[in-house]
Amino acid sequence: MLHSLLALPSRRTTPWAVILPLLSSGALAKTVLVEVGSAGFTYSPNSVQADVGDVVQFHFNGAHSVTSGPFNGPCTPDSSGGFYSGFLTANASTTIDPIPPPSSSASRPTASKGRALTWR
């Protein structure tokens, strides 16, 4: 009977090799909060470091837009994979669907390429 207690794992046992990668990828992702327009025409913070898998969450104060584009033209939506939120009018109870990440730059940093994020 003792050997039956030490039996091989049953089908209900989930291997740690499957569980650990799933836990670690979700546990490492973070949400970066950016206040838009809470202190004039500014982002707060004005610079963020977001890794692949992180969420950048914009809290709008009033009516604004967020645009990703080249540093020398930050108010112009970038045709090579940036994003443009469109003009958003928000108050304390407004919920806006997430803006999908730009597919061409979602997996690599773009700040080194002179990109900027602007709001108006």
Rosetta blueprint (number, residue, H / E / L):
1 M L
2 L H
3 H H
4 S H
5 L H
6 L L
7 A L
8 L L
9 P L
10 S L
11 R L
12 R L
13 T L
14 T L
15 P L
16 W H
17 A H
18 V H
19 I H
20 L H
21 P H
22 L H
23 L H
24 S H
25 S H
26 G H
27 A H
28 L H
29 A L
30 K L
31 T E
32 V E
33 L E
34 V E
35 E E
36 V E
37 G L
38 S L
39 A L
40 G L
41 F L
42 T L
43 Y E
44 S E
45 P L
46 N L
47 S L
48 V L
49 Q L
50 A L
51 D L
52 V L
53 G L
54 D L
55 V E
56 V E
57 Q E
58 F E
59 H E
60 F E
61 N L
62 G E
63 A E
64 H E
65 S L
66 V E
67 T E
68 S E
69 G E
70 P E
71 F L
72 N L
73 G L
74 P L
75 C L
76 T L
77 P L
78 D L
79 S L
80 S L
81 G L
82 G L
83 F L
84 Y E
85 S L
86 G L
87 F L
88 L E
89 T E
90 A E
91 N L
92 A L
93 S L
94 T L
95 T L
96 I L
97 D L
98 P L
99 I L
100 P L
101 P L
102 P L
103 S L
104 S L
105 S L
106 A L
107 S L
108 R L
109 P L
110 T L
111 A H
112 S H
113 K H
114 G L
115 R E
116 A E
117 L E
118 T E
119 W E
120 R L
